[in-house]
Amino acid sequence: MALWDGRFSEGPGDDMVRFSECLDVDLRMWRDDIEGSRAHATMLGEVGLLTEAEVATLLAGLSQVADEIAAGSFVPQPEHEDIHMAVETRLTEIVGPVGAKLHTARSRNDQVATDVRLWLRRRLDELASAQRELVAALVDRAESDGHALMPGYTHLQRGQPIHLAHHLLAHAWAVRRDAERVADARRRLNESPLGAGAMAGTPHPIDRHRTAELLGFRAPMDNAMDAVACRDHQLEAASCCAIALVHLSRLAEELVLWSTSEFRFVRMGDAYATGSSIMPQKRNPDAAELVRGKSGRAVGALTSLLTMTKGLPMAYNRDLQEDRQQLFDTLDNAVACTRITAGMLRTLSVDHDRFATELRGDFLLATEIADHLATRGVPFREAHHVAGRIVGWCEARGGDFGLLSGEDLASFHPALDAAALELLTDPVAAADRRTSFGGTAPAEGQRQIGALRAWVAAGA
């Protein structure tokens, strides 16, 4: 029997039932649906719309439904259409006609809106927790291996020498901002739609503030039509996930590159690498590649949600049934990818000496000459030109700065002397000289590590 059978002479066709049911997706919210129903029943009793005995019966019945779903003894079927009707149908079978009273002063529209917010609130908390774990993993790795020297890149070309800590901490700050965005989205969605009805509220003397309190929401939503029609909280959550996964994709790409034979900078832990079915020597960074790939799904899901909600008139439209599949997949991926990335970082091994010799005399030290001249009063544009001429001189002779003698260097500018040659042969000193706030110098790395550790320890 359909909920609207009083209006129609016959029920929907079998193909329409199959086409319109969303039970396979909504089943993930069964706990949230029962939690919302408990709060609603409690409130209905407190305002006098249900007797004390009826409330007790409903609460006991809802507990039984929850136990049965958890145990698998009650399995909602497609004919139930969605999780709300599955729960209500089974509840009425258990407690009798009083089960039908539970729907007083609410609609499936505000039910599903409430369920999604309860589910999303909990899942965002899991994501924020995973993001803190990832920041902690990045900070731990920066502290244990951060002294390793490496090239810093722009345009994927060597730019300047840096310490590994500097690179890892750049990712840590990005993940921290991701977590802050999640917390901000969580704060905004923490309002209750329950009791909004189909769109216009209800004539019954309900207490929406009470159900909001029972469910841990900050307050009820102010407008009943907005409560059932809005999806910006889902768009915001999906956007947070897409941004976070794009950040993880960037880190994953670097781990893939660094683990190649060409870079030889890191080795993936056995738990996060795989082999080949035909090439025995292979050690594939599959975990990083999957994180990189799954980020595309998040971007696609956000695009799908934005497209689906564009141009929908107020209030509820059946199009909105399609939101959960994209939302659930996006949150699942965001949590899983964040945890996997933390695992990769914790089991990674770093070759501390990989670039120690290779970067001596490398052209990535050219900025050292320009900065050296600038500190001696040479306009930076002129200093930059001099450093570029030195690079060109070395390239023309088929080598790097290692070709230069003190006399060669001095010939390019009066402010250069033989002592300046050390600037082009010691990449560690070059990295250590970057002492400005946020620079790659070890003291600055330690300051950032301390700040990020304090943030992780502070929790939500």
VOPAGU-2260 file (C-alpha; in pm, 1 decimal, decimal comma):
REM VOPAGU-2260
SITE   aa  ch    i         X         Y         Z
SITE  MET   A    0       0,0       0,0       0,0
SITE  ALA   A    1     142,0     336,7    -102,9
SITE  LEU   A    2     130,8     634,1     130,8
SITE  TRP   A    3     -79,2     822,8    -119,2
SITE  ASP   A    4    -316,2     539,1    -221,7
SITE  GLY   A    5    -623,0     739,5    -118,1
SITE  ARG   A    6    -563,9     967,5    -414,3
SITE  PHE   A    7    -504,9     696,7    -678,7
SITE  SER   A    8    -715,7     408,8    -805,9
SITE  GLU   A    9    -414,0     181,7    -844,5
SITE  GLY   A   10     -55,1     167,6    -722,8
SITE  PRO   A   11     259,4     246,5    -916,9
SITE  GLY   A   12     380,2      -0,3   -1176,5
SITE  ASP   A   13     649,9    -249,9   -1093,8
SITE  ASP   A   14     894,1     -70,6   -1321,9
SITE  MET   A   15     823,0     259,5   -1146,8
SITE  VAL   A   16     878,1      96,4    -808,5
SITE  ARG   A   17    1214,5     -36,3    -922,0
SITE  PHE   A   18    1304,2     294,6   -1085,2
SITE  SER   A   19    1215,8     513,6    -789,6
SITE  GLU   A   20    1327,8     312,4    -488,3
SITE  CYS   A   21    1641,7     430,6    -310,5
SITE  LEU   A   22    1656,3     177,5     -31,4
SITE  ASP   A   23    1998,9      43,5    -124,7
SITE  VAL   A   24    2145,2     391,4     -69,7
SITE  ASP   A   25    1926,6     499,7     223,0
SITE  LEU   A   26    1995,4     185,1     425,0
SITE  ARG   A   27    2316,4     350,5     542,6
SITE  MET   A   28    2100,3     594,7     739,0
SITE  TRP   A   29    1889,1     344,9     930,5
SITE  ARG   A   30    2044,4     434,3    1264,7
SITE  ASP   A   31    1991,8     803,6    1193,0
SITE  ASP   A   32    1631,0     745,8    1091,2
SITE  ILE   A   33    1557,0     557,9    1411,5
SITE  GLU   A   34    1739,0     820,5    1618,5
SITE  GLY   A   35    1526,4    1093,4    1459,6
SITE  SER   A   36    1208,6     892,2    1520,3
SITE  ARG   A   37    1295,7     845,7    1887,1
SITE  ALA   A   38    1340,6    1218,4    1931,1
SITE  HIS   A   39    1016,7    1290,0    1744,0
SITE  ALA   A   40     818,1    1039,1    1951,9
SITE  THR   A   41     960,9    1177,1    2274,6
SITE  MET   A   42     864,6    1530,6    2177,0
SITE  LEU   A   43     514,2    1426,3    2067,9
SITE  GLY   A   44     462,8    1281,7    2414,0
SITE  GLU   A   45     596,0    1591,0    2589,4
SITE  VAL   A   46     357,0    1823,0    2402,9
SITE  GLY   A   47      58,0    1594,0    2460,8
SITE  LEU   A   48       7,6    1458,0    2108,2
SITE  LEU   A   49      88,3    1106,9    2232,5
SITE  THR   A   50      20,9     946,7    2567,1
SITE  GLU   A   51     300,9     834,4    2792,9
SITE  ALA   A   52     212,8     472,5    2719,1
SITE  GLU   A   53     214,2     531,9    2345,0
SITE  VAL   A   54     557,8     692,1    2362,0
SITE  ALA   A   55     692,8     401,1    2564,1
SITE  THR   A   56     548,2     155,3    2313,0
SITE  LEU   A   57     697,6     341,6    2017,8
SITE  LEU   A   58    1040,4     371,7    2177,9
SITE  ALA   A   59    1045,8       1,9    2263,8
SITE  GLY   A   60     932,7     -85,3    1912,0
SITE  LEU   A   61    1198,9     135,9    1755,6
SITE  SER   A   62    1463,6     -33,3    1967,9
SITE  GLN   A   63    1344,5    -370,8    1843,5
SITE  VAL   A   64    1354,8    -253,0    1482,0
SITE  ALA   A   65    1710,5    -130,7    1538,0
SITE  ASP   A   66    1813,4    -463,0    1690,4
SITE  GLU   A   67    1655,7    -656,9    1404,9
SITE  ILE   A   68    1822,9    -449,5    1132,8
SITE  ALA   A   69    2157,9    -475,0    1311,7
SITE  ALA   A   70    2119,1    -852,7    1347,5
SITE  GLY   A   71    1995,6    -897,1     990,7
SITE  SER   A   72    1668,2   -1056,9    1098,2
SITE  PHE   A   73    1474,6    -771,1     938,7
SITE  VAL   A   74    1594,8    -681,5     591,5
SITE  PRO   A   75    1410,7    -388,9     429,2
SITE  GLN   A   76    1279,4    -475,3      82,4
SITE  PRO   A   77    1251,1    -265,2    -236,7
SITE  GLU   A   78     875,0    -235,9    -194,9
SITE  HIS   A   79     941,3     -30,1     117,3
SITE  GLU   A   80    1084,7     230,2    -121,7
SITE  ASP   A   81    1308,9     403,0     135,0
SITE  ILE   A   82    1445,8     356,4     485,4
SITE  HIS   A   83    1173,8     570,8     645,0
SITE  MET   A   84     891,2     350,7     519,9
SITE  ALA   A   85    1089,4      35,8     599,3
SITE  VAL   A   86    1127,1     140,4     961,8
SITE  GLU   A   87     768,3     260,2     994,8
SITE  THR   A   88     627,9     -53,5     832,5
SITE  ARG   A   89     820,7    -286,3    1061,0
SITE  LEU   A   90     744,5     -70,7    1365,6
SITE  THR   A   91     370,4     -90,0    1294,2
SITE  GLU   A   92     396,3    -467,5    1255,1
SITE  ILE   A   93     552,5    -484,4    1600,7
SITE  VAL   A   94     344,5    -231,0    1797,3
SITE  GLY   A   95      21,9    -219,3    1599,4
SITE  PRO   A   96    -182,1      90,0    1502,8
SITE  VAL   A   97       7,8     320,0    1737,7
SITE  GLY   A   98     299,7     288,0    1497,0
SITE  ALA   A   99     105,6     493,5    1242,0
SITE  LYS   A  100      86,2     781,7    1492,2
SITE  LEU   A  101     461,4     834,3    1477,6
SITE  HIS   A  102     429,8    1024,7    1150,4
SITE  THR   A  103     215,5    1294,2    1311,6
SITE  ALA   A  104     357,0    1641,7    1241,6
SITE  ARG   A  105     634,3    1533,5    1011,1
SITE  SER   A  106     687,6    1444,5     643,6
SITE  ARG   A  107     930,4    1222,1     466,2
SITE  ASN   A  108    1077,9    1548,1     339,6
SITE  ASP   A  109    1194,2    1662,8     681,3
SITE  GLN   A  110    1274,2    1304,9     782,0
SITE  VAL   A  111    1527,8    1254,5     506,3
SITE  ALA   A  112    1670,3    1602,2     556,8
SITE  THR   A  113    1723,3    1520,1     923,8
SITE  ASP   A  114    1870,2    1176,6     853,3
SITE  VAL   A  115    2122,0    1317,6     607,4
SITE  ARG   A  116    2234,0    1586,9     849,1
SITE  LEU   A  117    2278,7    1333,5    1129,2
SITE  TRP   A  118    2476,2    1100,7     899,7
SITE  LEU   A  119    2681,1    1381,4     751,2
SITE  ARG   A  120    2760,8    1534,6    1088,5
SITE  ARG   A  121    2900,7    1204,5    1211,8
SITE  ARG   A  122    3094,6    1137,6     891,8
SITE  LEU   A  123    3246,6    1485,5     888,4
SITE  ASP   A  124    3366,2    1424,2    1243,3
SITE  GLU   A  125    3538,8    1107,7    1118,7
SITE  LEU   A  126    3696,8    1301,1     833,0
SITE  ALA   A  127    3821,7    1576,6    1063,5
SITE  SER   A  128    3970,9    1314,0    1294,1
SITE  ALA   A  129    4144,3    1143,6     999,8
SITE  GLN   A  130    4279,6    1479,1     886,0
SITE  ARG   A  131    4431,1    1541,4    1227,8
SITE  GLU   A  132    4591,6    1198,1    1211,2
SITE  LEU   A  133    4733,9    1287,4     870,6
SITE  VAL   A  134    4876,7    1616,3     998,4
SITE  ALA   A  135    5033,6    1423,7    1287,7
SITE  ALA   A  136    5186,6    1173,3    1041,5
SITE  LEU   A  137    5328,8    1454,7     828,3
SITE  VAL   A  138    5470,7    1628,1    1135,8
SITE  ASP   A  139    5621,8    1304,4    1269,4
SITE  ARG   A  140    5787,6    1238,6     935,5
SITE  ALA   A  141    5909,6    1598,6     915,6
SITE  GLU   A  142    6066,2    1562,5    1258,7
SITE  SER   A  143    6228,6    1224,4    1197,9
SITE  ASP   A  144    6349,0    1274,8     839,2
SITE  GLY   A  145    6309,4    1646,6     788,6
SITE  HIS   A  146    6683,2    1718,4     783,2
SITE  ALA   A  147    6718,9    1531,2     453,6
SITE  LEU   A  148    6823,2    1763,8     174,4
SITE  MET   A  149    6619,8    1774,5    -145,1
SITE  PRO   A  150    6554,9    2000,9    -441,8
SITE  GLY   A  151    6260,1    2234,1    -413,5
SITE  TYR   A  152    6072,1    2250,3    -742,9
SITE  THR   A  153    5873,1    2500,9    -940,9
SITE  HIS   A  154    5734,3    2392,0   -1279,0
SITE  LEU   A  155    5878,4    2051,0   -1176,3
SITE  GLN   A  156    6223,2    2199,8   -1240,9
SITE  ARG   A  157    6480,1    2236,5    -965,9
SITE  GLY   A  158    6447,1    2572,5    -797,6
SITE  GLN   A  159    6627,5    2593,8    -464,0
SITE  PRO   A  160    6762,4    2348,2    -206,8
SITE  ILE   A  161    6526,8    2280,2      82,6
SITE  HIS   A  162    6494,0    2038,6     370,9
SITE  LEU   A  163    6236,8    1760,7     341,6
SITE  ALA   A  164    6063,0    1897,8     650,9
SITE  HIS   A  165    5984,2    2217,3     462,9
SITE  HIS   A  166    5812,0    2022,8     186,0
SITE  LEU   A  167    5615,4    1795,2     418,7
SITE  LEU   A  168    5504,5    2082,9     639,2
SITE  ALA   A  169    5368,7    2263,4     332,6
SITE  HIS   A  170    5133,0    1967,5     289,1
SITE  ALA   A  171    5053,2    1964,7     662,2
SITE  TRP   A  172    4933,4    2324,6     657,3
SITE  ALA   A  173    4711,2    2249,9     359,4
SITE  VAL   A  174    4554,9    1950,8     539,7
SITE  ARG   A  175    4501,4    2166,3     847,2
SITE  ARG   A  176    4307,0    2416,4     636,4
SITE  ASP   A  177    4106,6    2124,7     494,5
SITE  ALA   A  178    4013,8    2021,2     848,6
SITE  GLU   A  179    3916,5    2377,9     933,6
SITE  ARG   A  180    3689,9    2388,9     628,8
SITE  VAL   A  181    3528,0    2064,1     741,0
SITE  ALA   A  182    3471,4    2204,4    1091,0
SITE  ASP   A  183    3316,3    2517,5     941,2
SITE  ALA   A  184    3083,5    2313,4     720,4
SITE  ARG   A  185    2990,4    2095,2    1017,3
SITE  ARG   A  186    2897,8    2401,6    1222,7
SITE  ARG   A  187    2669,6    2534,5     949,7
SITE  LEU   A  188    2485,2    2205,9     891,1
SITE  ASN   A  189    2420,8    2149,6    1261,2
SITE  GLU   A  190    2060,9    2274,9    1253,6
SITE  SER   A  191    1753,2    2055,7    1264,7
SITE  PRO   A  192    1494,5    2026,8     983,9
SITE  LEU   A  193    1279,4    1786,4    1188,8
SITE  GLY   A  194     919,9    1901,7    1220,2
SITE  ALA   A  195     934,4    2126,2     914,3
SITE  GLY   A  196     680,0    1895,9     749,2
SITE  ALA   A  197     647,4    1892,0     372,6
SITE  MET   A  198     744,0    2261,8     345,4
SITE  ALA   A  199     496,5    2475,6     542,4
SITE  GLY   A  200     523,0    2353,4     898,9
SITE  THR   A  201     235,5    2195,5    1091,3
SITE  PRO   A  202     -73,6    2309,1    1285,0
SITE  HIS   A  203      17,0    2070,8    1568,3
SITE  PRO   A  204     173,4    2220,4    1883,7
SITE  ILE   A  205     513,4    2060,2    1834,3
SITE  ASP   A  206     839,8    2175,8    1990,8
SITE  ARG   A  207    1110,3    2180,6    1724,0
SITE  HIS   A  208    1360,6    2326,5    1967,2
SITE  ARG   A  209    1315,9    2017,1    2183,3
SITE  THR   A  210    1380,3    1770,1    1900,0
SITE  ALA   A  211    1681,6    1975,6    1795,6
SITE  GLU   A  212    1811,6    1949,5    2151,6
SITE  LEU   A  213    1747,2    1574,3    2170,1
SITE  LEU   A  214    1940,1    1519,5    1846,6
SITE  GLY   A  215    2231,8    1741,8    1943,0
SITE  PHE   A  216    2158,0    2012,2    1688,2
SITE  ARG   A  217    2240,3    2373,6    1770,2
SITE  ALA   A  218    1886,7    2489,5    1687,3
SITE  PRO   A  219    1595,8    2414,5    1452,4
SITE  MET   A  220    1615,6    2565,7    1104,5
SITE  ASP   A  221    1423,4    2891,0    1088,0
SITE  ASN   A  222    1225,5    2835,8     768,5
SITE  ALA   A  223    1034,0    2514,4     698,8
SITE  MET   A  224    1061,3    2547,5     321,5
SITE  ASP   A  225    1436,1    2605,6     339,3
SITE  ALA   A  226    1468,5    2312,9     580,1
SITE  VAL   A  227    1341,6    2058,2     327,1
SITE  ALA   A  228    1466,0    2219,1       3,4
SITE  CYS   A  229    1819,1    2331,2      83,9
SITE  ARG   A  230    2117,1    2121,0     -16,7
SITE  ASP   A  231    2394,3    2376,7      23,7
SITE  HIS   A  232    2519,0    2191,9     332,2
SITE  GLN   A  233    2575,4    1888,5     110,3
SITE  LEU   A  234    2738,8    2099,8    -158,6
SITE  GLU   A  235    2965,4    2254,5     101,5
SITE  ALA   A  236    3061,1    1916,9     246,0
SITE  ALA   A  237    3127,9    1776,5    -101,9
SITE  SER   A  238    3332,5    2085,3    -184,4
SITE  CYS   A  239    3539,1    2041,4     131,3
SITE  CYS   A  240    3603,9    1680,6      32,4
SITE  ALA   A  241    3694,2    1768,6    -325,6
SITE  ILE   A  242    3944,5    2031,8    -211,3
SITE  ALA   A  243    4092,2    1796,1      47,4
SITE  LEU   A  244    4126,7    1513,9    -205,3
SITE  VAL   A  245    4288,8    1744,6    -460,0
SITE  HIS   A  246    4544,1    1823,8    -188,8
SITE  LEU   A  247    4595,2    1452,8    -121,3
SITE  SER   A  248    4629,2    1389,1    -494,3
SITE  ARG   A  249    4913,3    1639,7    -506,3
SITE  LEU   A  250    5097,4    1462,5    -225,6
SITE  ALA   A  251    5022,8    1122,3    -379,6
SITE  GLU   A  252    5172,8    1231,4    -711,9
SITE  GLU   A  253    5492,3    1334,8    -535,5
SITE  LEU   A  254    5516,4    1003,0    -354,8
SITE  VAL   A  255    5477,3     827,3    -689,8
SITE  LEU   A  256    5755,5    1038,0    -841,5
SITE  TRP   A  257    5987,1    1014,8    -542,4
SITE  SER   A  258    5958,0     635,2    -537,2
SITE  THR   A  259    6070,7     592,3    -899,8
SITE  SER   A  260    6417,8     467,8    -991,7
SITE  GLU   A  261    6481,6     809,2   -1143,5
SITE  PHE   A  262    6423,8     991,3    -813,1
SITE  ARG   A  263    6521,9     712,7    -570,9
SITE  PHE   A  264    6425,7     935,3    -278,5
SITE  VAL   A  265    6165,1     729,4     -91,2
SITE  ARG   A  266    6059,9     366,3     -67,2
SITE  MET   A  267    5695,1     280,4      -9,6
SITE  GLY   A  268    5617,1      46,6     278,7
SITE  ASP   A  269    5519,6    -307,5     184,8
SITE  ALA   A  270    5167,7    -253,0     317,2
SITE  TYR   A  271    5102,0      20,2      58,4
SITE  ALA   A  272    5280,8    -115,3    -249,8
SITE  THR   A  273    5205,0    -402,5    -486,7
SITE  GLY   A  274    5391,3    -612,7    -739,0
SITE  SER   A  275    5333,3    -712,0   -1098,5
SITE  SER   A  276    5182,4   -1031,3   -1233,3
SITE  ILE   A  277    5450,6   -1048,1   -1505,3
SITE  MET   A  278    5743,1    -823,1   -1403,9
SITE  PRO   A  279    5901,9    -966,1   -1088,0
SITE  GLN   A  280    6104,1    -656,3   -1002,6
SITE  LYS   A  281    5808,7    -418,2    -984,4
SITE  ARG   A  282    5719,7    -227,8    -668,7
SITE  ASN   A  283    5415,0     -26,1    -759,5
SITE  PRO   A  284    5292,3     266,6    -544,4
SITE  ASP   A  285    4930,2     156,3    -583,0
SITE  ALA   A  286    4800,1     323,4    -267,7
SITE  ALA   A  287    4925,1     662,9    -382,3
SITE  GLU   A  288    4791,3     607,0    -733,8
SITE  LEU   A  289    4447,5     513,7    -599,3
SITE  VAL   A  290    4436,9     826,5    -384,3
SITE  ARG   A  291    4529,7    1026,6    -693,5
SITE  GLY   A  292    4256,6     855,1    -893,7
SITE  LYS   A  293    3981,8     875,6    -632,4
SITE  SER   A  294    4023,1    1250,6    -610,2
SITE  GLY   A  295    3866,5    1267,3    -955,8
SITE  ARG   A  296    3553,4    1097,3    -825,0
SITE  ALA   A  297    3515,7    1366,7    -561,3
SITE  VAL   A  298    3543,4    1642,2    -819,4
SITE  GLY   A  299    3288,3    1459,6   -1035,6
SITE  ALA   A  300    3048,3    1412,7    -744,0
SITE  LEU   A  301    3061,3    1781,3    -657,7
SITE  THR   A  302    2991,4    1869,2   -1019,3
SITE  SER   A  303    2700,2    1623,5   -1022,3
SITE  LEU   A  304    2547,8    1771,0    -705,7
SITE  LEU   A  305    2584,3    2126,7    -831,3
SITE  THR   A  306    2424,9    2034,4   -1163,7
SITE  MET   A  307    2143,2    1841,1    -999,2
SITE  THR   A  308    2044,2    2126,8    -767,5
SITE  LYS   A  309    2082,0    2404,3   -1025,3
SITE  GLY   A  310    1749,0    2558,3   -1120,0
SITE  LEU   A  311    1529,4    2345,0    -891,8
SITE  PRO   A  312    1221,7    2538,3    -776,5
SITE  MET   A  313    1123,8    2545,1    -410,5
SITE  ALA   A  314    1054,4    2330,7    -222,3
SITE  TYR   A  315    1115,3    1954,9    -243,7
SITE  ASN   A  316    1164,5    1785,3    -583,5
SITE  ARG   A  317    1224,6    1415,5    -641,0
SITE  ASP   A  318    1552,0    1501,9    -814,3
SITE  LEU   A  319    1692,5    1548,5    -465,3
SITE  GLN   A  320    1666,5    1174,5    -401,0
SITE  GLU   A  321    1979,2    1145,1    -617,0
SITE  ASP   A  322    2194,8    1350,5    -380,6
SITE  ARG   A  323    2285,8    1081,0    -127,1
SITE  GLN   A  324    2471,2     844,0    -357,5
SITE  GLN   A  325    2715,7    1118,1    -458,7
SITE  LEU   A  326    2742,8    1254,2    -105,2
SITE  PHE   A  327    2803,6     915,4      58,9
SITE  ASP   A  328    3063,5     812,3    -198,1
SITE  THR   A  329    3247,5    1142,5    -159,3
SITE  LEU   A  330    3265,5    1125,0     220,0
SITE  ASP   A  331    3365,3     758,0     210,6
SITE  ASN   A  332    3647,6     833,8     -29,7
SITE  ALA   A  333    3764,4    1136,4     164,3
SITE  VAL   A  334    3789,3     943,6     491,6
SITE  ALA   A  335    3952,7     639,0     331,0
SITE  CYS   A  336    4204,9     837,4     126,2
SITE  THR   A  337    4303,1    1049,5     423,8
SITE  ARG   A  338    4367,8     742,8     639,1
SITE  ILE   A  339    4555,9     562,2     362,4
SITE  THR   A  340    4777,5     865,0     304,9
SITE  ALA   A  341    4864,1     877,4     674,1
SITE  GLY   A  342    4949,2     507,3     659,6
SITE  MET   A  343    5174,7     557,3     358,0
SITE  LEU   A  344    5362,9     836,1     532,7
SITE  ARG   A  345    5410,7     641,5     853,6
SITE  THR   A  346    5559,9     340,1     671,4
SITE  LEU   A  347    5771,7     534,8     425,1
SITE  SER   A  348    6151,2     514,2     423,5
SITE  VAL   A  349    6360,9     809,5     308,2
SITE  ASP   A  350    6710,3     804,5     154,9
SITE  HIS   A  351    6862,1    1089,7     356,8
SITE  ASP   A  352    7176,5    1104,3     144,1
SITE  ARG   A  353    7007,8    1088,6    -195,3
SITE  PHE   A  354    7075,8    1452,4    -289,9
SITE  ALA   A  355    7355,1    1545,4     -50,0
SITE  THR   A  356    7627,9    1506,5    -313,0
SITE  GLU   A  357    7423,3    1557,8    -627,6
SITE  LEU   A  358    7317,1    1910,1    -535,6
SITE  ARG   A  359    7668,1    2040,1    -473,4
SITE  GLY   A  360    7736,5    2281,5    -755,8
SITE  ASP   A  361    7386,7    2233,4    -903,0
SITE  PHE   A  362    7228,2    2528,9   -1077,6
SITE  LEU   A  363    6955,2    2539,9    -811,8
SITE  LEU   A  364    7214,8    2737,0    -609,1
SITE  ALA   A  365    7210,8    3027,0    -857,1
SITE  THR   A  366    6982,6    3233,6    -632,9
SITE  GLU   A  367    7255,5    3224,8    -368,7
SITE  ILE   A  368    7479,9    3438,7    -591,9
SITE  ALA   A  369    7197,6    3684,1    -665,6
SITE  ASP   A  370    7112,6    3716,9    -296,4
SITE  HIS   A  371    7481,8    3746,9    -203,0
SITE  LEU   A  372    7525,9    4038,5    -442,0
SITE  ALA   A  373    7202,5    4201,4    -322,8
SITE  THR   A  374    7331,3    4202,4      36,3
SITE  ARG   A  375    7633,1    4395,2     -92,4
SITE  GLY   A  376    7422,8    4671,1    -237,5
SITE  VAL   A  377    7389,6    4544,5    -592,9
SITE  PRO   A  378    7035,6    4600,4    -727,4
SITE  PHE   A  379    6864,4    4263,1    -736,7
SITE  ARG   A  380    6783,0    4285,1   -1107,9
SITE  GLU   A  381    7151,0    4336,9   -1182,4
SITE  ALA   A  382    7245,7    4061,0    -937,4
SITE  HIS   A  383    6997,5    3827,5   -1107,1
SITE  HIS   A  384    7152,8    3908,0   -1446,2
SITE  VAL   A  385    7503,8    3833,5   -1315,9
SITE  ALA   A  386    7394,4    3498,0   -1172,2
SITE  GLY   A  387    7229,5    3411,3   -1501,7
SITE  ARG   A  388    7550,0    3489,0   -1691,6
SITE  ILE   A  389    7740,0    3254,9   -1459,5
SITE  VAL   A  390    7489,8    2977,1   -1529,4
SITE  GLY   A  391    7527,0    3037,5   -1903,4
SITE  TRP   A  392    7907,3    3026,9   -1879,3
SITE  CYS   A  393    7893,5    2687,1   -1704,3
SITE  GLU   A  394    7635,0    2546,2   -1944,6
SITE  ALA   A  395    7844,4    2650,2   -2244,0
SITE  ARG   A  396    8126,7    2442,4   -2102,0
SITE  GLY   A  397    7907,0    2140,0   -2041,4
SITE  GLY   A  398    7904,9    2146,7   -1662,8
SITE  ASP   A  399    7758,4    2303,7   -1350,3
SITE  PHE   A  400    7897,8    2542,2   -1088,4
SITE  GLY   A  401    8163,3    2283,6   -1007,8
SITE  LEU   A  402    8357,3    2413,6   -1311,0
SITE  LEU   A  403    8413,0    2754,3   -1149,7
SITE  SER   A  404    8730,8    2859,7    -978,0
SITE  GLY   A  405    8743,0    3152,0    -739,3
SITE  GLU   A  406    8903,0    3359,8   -1010,6
SITE  ASP   A  407    8636,2    3264,1   -1262,4
SITE  LEU   A  408    8364,5    3372,6   -1022,1
SITE  ALA   A  409    8532,2    3702,1    -939,5
SITE  SER   A  410    8552,7    3788,3   -1308,9
SITE  PHE   A  411    8175,4    3825,0   -1333,2
SITE  HIS   A  412    8138,0    4110,9   -1083,4
SITE  PRO   A  413    8362,7    4318,2    -854,1
SITE  ALA   A  414    8150,6    4223,4    -552,2
SITE  LEU   A  415    8227,3    3854,7    -604,1
SITE  ASP   A  416    8541,6    3702,5    -463,2
SITE  ALA   A  417    8685,0    3356,9    -419,8
SITE  ALA   A  418    8510,9    3318,4     -82,0
SITE  ALA   A  419    8176,3    3343,1    -258,2
SITE  LEU   A  420    8249,7    3013,8    -430,6
SITE  GLU   A  421    8129,7    2830,4    -118,5
SITE  LEU   A  422    7781,6    2965,5    -190,7
SITE  LEU   A  423    7771,2    2741,7    -497,2
SITE  THR   A  424    7905,3    2426,6    -337,0
SITE  ASP   A  425    7713,8    2389,1      -8,9
SITE  PRO   A  426    7339,5    2328,1     -62,7
SITE  VAL   A  427    7278,2    2248,9     305,4
SITE  ALA   A  428    7410,6    2589,7     408,0
SITE  ALA   A  429    7194,1    2746,3     138,2
SITE  ALA   A  430    6882,4    2583,6     282,7
SITE  ASP   A  431    6983,1    2675,9     637,8
SITE  ARG   A  432    7020,8    3042,3     539,3
SITE  ARG   A  433    6648,3    3068,4     458,4
SITE  THR   A  434    6562,5    3185,0     812,0
SITE  SER   A  435    6273,2    3418,0     729,0
SITE  PHE   A  436    5934,9    3335,4     882,3
SITE  GLY   A  437    5807,4    3026,4     702,4
SITE  GLY   A  438    6143,1    2949,1     543,2
SITE  THR   A  439    6317,4    2614,6     509,2
SITE  ALA   A  440    6574,4    2677,1     785,4
SITE  PRO   A  441    6566,3    2408,7    1059,3
SITE  ALA   A  442    6461,2    2655,0    1329,8
SITE  GLU   A  443    6161,7    2758,7    1121,5
SITE  GLY   A  444    6075,1    2395,0    1063,1
SITE  GLN   A  445    6077,6    2333,6    1437,5
SITE  ARG   A  446    5853,1    2634,2    1495,8
SITE  GLN   A  447    5599,9    2500,5    1245,1
SITE  ILE   A  448    5620,7    2150,9    1390,2
SITE  GLY   A  449    5541,6    2292,9    1734,1
SITE  ALA   A  450    5245,7    2493,3    1603,9
SITE  LEU   A  451    5098,7    2196,2    1417,1
SITE  ARG   A  452    5150,3    1958,9    1710,0
SITE  ALA   A  453    4964,2    2202,4    1935,3
SITE  TRP   A  454    4678,3    2214,1    1685,9
SITE  VAL   A  455    4657,3    1834,4    1666,0
SITE  ALA   A  456    4663,6    1806,9    2045,0
SITE  ALA   A  457    4386,5    2066,8    2081,0
SITE  GLY   A  458    4143,6    1836,2    1899,3
SITE  ALA   A  459    3817,8    1959,4    1753,6
